Amino acid sequence: MRNNPRADIAYIAGCIISGKKKSSVYDYNQSKHILFSGTIENDKVNTYDHDQGCHISGNGKNGKFSLYHFGDSHHIDLKINGKKFEGYDYGSSCHFNGTVSGSSISLYDFGESQYFNYSL
C-alpha cells in the first residue's frame, strides 16, 4: 500500500476508535505530520489529506465503512471492532489490520509484510 492511503486509514481509524477529533497524524515511517480537515462521524467520513491534496470519503454502518480515496482513485473497505480495525485497500490489492491504543496507532500492511506506526 502507498504511504498516504496507509496514513489516511490510520488517521480515520484512530479518530473513530479513540473518539478524538484531531487535525493531523504523525507518520513515523515518513517522519512527518500529515494534516487533515473535514469530518469523521460514526457513520460518515469526509476528510481532506492536505499532504496528498485529495479527499477521502464514504459511509459506514455498524463499524463497516466503504471509503473512496480520490487521490489514488480507488475504494478502501474499513471495519472497526472495538480497539481494532481491518480492511482491504483496492489500490494495492492488499489487506491491512491494526490497533489503536490511546493516541497510538499500529497498522500491519499485508502487501508490505510489515507494521507501520502513527500517532494522533
N, C-alpha and C positions, 0 to 999 in steps of 0.2 A: 504494500500500500504506500502511496506517496505521503510525504511528510505532512502537508497541510490537511488533507482529509483525515488523517490519523489524529492530528491535534484537534481538529474540529469535533470529531467523535468524542475525544477525551473531554473537551470543554462542555459539550452538550450533556453527556452522561454525568459528568462531575456536577454540573449545576442542578440537574434534575434530582440526582441521588442526595446530594448534600443540602439541597434547598437554598443554596446561596446564589445570589444574583451578582455575578462578577463581570467585569469588563475585559478580562484577559485570562489567558492560561500561559504558564511558563513551560516551554518545551525544552527539557533537559538535553534531548538529542541535538536540537538545533541551537541550544544555548541562547534562547531569546524568548521574549514575551510576544504573544500573538494577540492583538486587540480585536475585540468583538463589540458589535452593537446589535440591538434588536431585542426580541423577547423569547423566553423559553418558559412555557407553561406545562401543566400536566398532560395536556392533550394537543399542544401546538408548539412548533418550533419555527421561528422566523429570525434567523441570525445573519449577520454580515461579517465575514472574515476580512478584516482590513489589510492583513498581510498579503493574501492572495487576491483581494479585490473581488469577492464574489459572495453571493447569498447561499445559505444552506437552509432549506425549509421543508416542512412536512407536517403531517398529522399523526396522532397516536391515540391508542385506546388500550386501557389495561396494561400499560407499560410497554406496548409494542408500537414502534414508530416506523413509518415509511418516509424516509428523507430523500431529498434530491439535492445534489451538490452541483450548483450551476457553474462553478469554475471548471470542473472536470467533466461536466455533462453526464452524470451517472447517478443511479439510485444507491442508497445505503439503507439496509434494514438494521434496526437497533431495538433490542429487547432489554428492559430494565427489570431486575428481580432483586429487591432488597438493596444491598450494597454492591451487587454485582451487575455486570452488563455483558452482552454478547451481541453478535450480529454478523452481517455479511456485506462486504464492500464490492459492488458490481463493477467498479472501475478497475480493480486489480484482481477480481475473481477470487477473493480470499476471505476467510473467516477471521474474526477477532473476538477476544473477550477481555474482561478486566474487572477491577475492583476499585472502589472509592473508599478511602479512609480519611475522614476529616476533609482537608483541602488537597490531599494527595491522591493522584490517580495513576494506576498502573494498567497498561494496556498490552496484551500479548497479540502480536500480529503474526498469524499463521503463515502469511506469504513471505515474511522476512525471517520467520522462526526465531523471534526474539521479543523481549519486553521493552517497552518504552514508558518513560515516567514523565509525569506532568504535575503541576501544582496550580491550584486556583488562586 
